[in-house]
Amino acid sequence: MSALTLPQMQQILTERVQLCFSQAEQTLARQFPRPQIHCNMRGRAAGAARLQTWELRFNPALFAANQQAFLDEVVPHEVAHLLVHALWGAGRGKARVLPHGRQWQSVMREVFNLEPRTTHSFDLAVLAQPSVTYACACQQHQLSIRRHNKVTRGEANYHCRRCKQVLTRP
């Protein structure tokens, strides 16, 4: 797949989520409501399921860099969380279900025919933020753009933990 816009990513992810739910409905002989899908997750996580609001969130940077593996592994992983919540976790009096416990593992194996893996193995280099070099008496430091901008605006100073000197641009 080529570079995608955010709306294109949202559409592809929505279609894949729909396929996962259809597969689950066929396997489990039960209907499930469809979740809201957001492509706004940041950080190192590839996706997240919000059980109470019935939403799925996905990381667009990791999706763009790992499109096929993301569709094959991450989407079913997150859908499985919603399915487990619907089957075993919703309502009063039901026992708390572990996020990657035996029920989730069972859904991954029996519904999606996937080995239940709790974390992805995507290269996180695509998430690397640009940085600016600063220095003290003993070493160089890489400050994030956000911290660099605070220094530039006079809103903050940062100190070396080792020599305690204020960091400056070399």
N, C-alpha and C positions, 0 to 999 in steps of 0.2 A: 504494500500500500504506500501511497505517496503522502506528502505533507497534507494535513487536514486542518480545516478551520474548526473552531469550537462547535458551531452548529452541526457540522458534519460528524464530528466525534460523538456528539450527543445522539445523533440519529443512529449511528452504527451501534453504539452501546445500548440504546433503547431496543433496537432490533434483536440484539444478542440476548438481552434480558428477557424479551418476549419469547424467544426460542427456548431459553432455559426454563421458564415457567410452563410453557407448553409441554416440554419433555417431562417435567415434574408432574403435571396434571395427568399425563398419559400413564406414567409409571405408578402414581399414587392413587389414581382414580378419584381425584378431588380437585375442585376449583380453588384458585387463589386470586386475591385482588392484585392488581399490578401496582408496583411502587412508583413514587416520583423518582426521577433520575437526575442527578446533578453531576456536572463535570467541573467541579470547583475545588477539589481536594488539593491540599498542598503538603509539602513535607515528604517523608520517605515512604509513607503508606501508599499502597496502590489503590485501595478502596476501603469503604466502610459501609456497614449496614446500620441504619438507625431504626431500631425495632419499634419503638413507641410511635414514631411518626411515619413508619413504613416508607423509608427513603433509602436510596442507594447513592453513595457519593464515590466518584472516581477521580483519580489523579490524571489530568490531561497530559502533563509532561511525560509521565511514565507510559501512558497509553501511546502517545505519539512515537516514543522510542522503541516500544515492544508490542506493536499492534496485534499480531497474531497470537502470541503467547498470552497477552492480556485478555483477549477474547476467549481463548481456550481455557484459561486457568482462573484469572481474577474474577471475571464476571460470574461463573458458576460458584466460586468460593463465596462471594457476597450474597448471591441469591440463596445459597444453602443456609446462610444465617437467618434470612427471613423465613424460609420454609420451616426450619427447626423451631423458630419462635411461634409460627402459626400452628405447628403440630404439637409441640410439647411445652411451650413456654408462656403462652398468653393466658390471661385470666387468673382469677383468685384461686388459691388452693393448689395451684400447680407448682411443683418443685422448680427451683431455679435450675436452668440448664446452662452448663458450661459452654463458653463461646466455641471452643474447638473440642468439645467432649464427644462421647460415643455417638450421640444422636447426629451431630454435625458430620462426623466421620462416616456414619452410615449413609447419610444423604449424599455425600460426595461420592462414595463408592457405588451405591445401589441406584441412585437416580442419574448421576452424571458420569459414571464409569471413570472416575478420576481418583488418583491417589491423594488422600487428604493431606495437603501441606499447609501449615499454618502461616508461613511467610513466603514471600516471593524471593527470587534470586536475580532480580533485574539489576543492571549496572546503574548505580546512582550518580554516575558522573554527569548525566544530563541535568541533574538538579543543582549542580555546582553554581554558586552565585559568584559574580565577579567581585574581586577584592582590590584593595589599594594597599600598597606597601608603606608601612610606618617603621620607625626605628627608635631604639633607646640606646643606652650605653653598652648593653651586652648582646643584643640580637635584633633581628628584624621580625616584624609582626605583620600579619595580613588582617586588615580591618574590612568588614563588610561595607558595601556602598552606603547602607543606612548609617553605620557608625561614622564613616568618613564624612558624610553630609552633615551630621551633627557637629563634628569637629569644625568643619568649614563654616557653619553658621554660628559658631561660638556657643553652642548649647551643651557641649560635653568635652571633657578631656579624658583620655584613657591612659592608664599607668601600667608599666611592666610589673608583673607579679614578682619577678625575680629581683630586679634592681630598684624598683619603685619609681623610676624616672618617668616623666610624662612622655608619651609617644609623640614623635614629630615626623613630618615627611622628610626623607633623606635628601 
